[in-house]
Amino acid sequence: MFESALVSGLLTLVVLVAFMVACPVLCFFFSIFSDSININGVFEKIGISFVSLIFIPFVLFFKIIDAITSPFIEPRMKHAIANVNSLRASD
């Protein structure tokens, strides 16, 4: 879409700044709204449903991917992953 790395970098910066500003503002307004109109814990139920529908399938999907790909990892890499703390260089 964009031919220049400068334009792509600027677009990335604008999007990041927008999210860094928009997300806290939206969270602030949502917290005020949910505190004032939280009828019988409706917002907590929405949050629990959101986590159940979105995050749990992602976690399960990546655990399945990990289980499928783990036999193809080299034994030296498995050893390094298992002993990450003992293999660190001591200064």
Summary of the structure (lengths in Angstrom):
residues: 91
radius of gyration: 22.2
end to end distance: 47.6
largest distance: 57.5
contacts: 156
relative contact order: 0.04
helix: 81%
strand: 0%
